[in-house]
Amino acid sequence: MDTYNDPSLERFHKTLKIAMKNEALLMIMDTLVKMAEVMVDKGEKERAVEILTIAMQYPMRQTTRVRAEEIYSDLESMLCPRAIVDAKSLAEEITLDDLMEAILGKE
């Protein structure tokens, strides 16, 4: 998996660190969906679909879930089917903690 370290996403990284420290799962999910949205806007659709595919396996606020599903649906129509299959395979192989480590690095 590619690293998700991106200076333009630094505020999300700070939020994720705080949420992880406080074990605030709903805050983590909100932030991941917002990150995916920004990544789509930046043209990083494959990374966005990876994050969403993993995140949607976990509990989240209803409004966050609806937004995640909307973005995911849009990505399904934009990306080649292989990218979706790869994201689903990745989601079966890694945990939320693995994703956080990929985004934030080892601490």
Buried (B, 14 or more C-beta within 10 A) or exposed (E): EEEBEBEEBEEBBEBBBEBBEEEBBEBBBBBBBBBBBBBBEEEBBBBBBBBBBBBBEBEBBEEBBEBBEEBBEBBEEEBEEEBBEBBBEBBEEBEBEEBBBBBBEEE
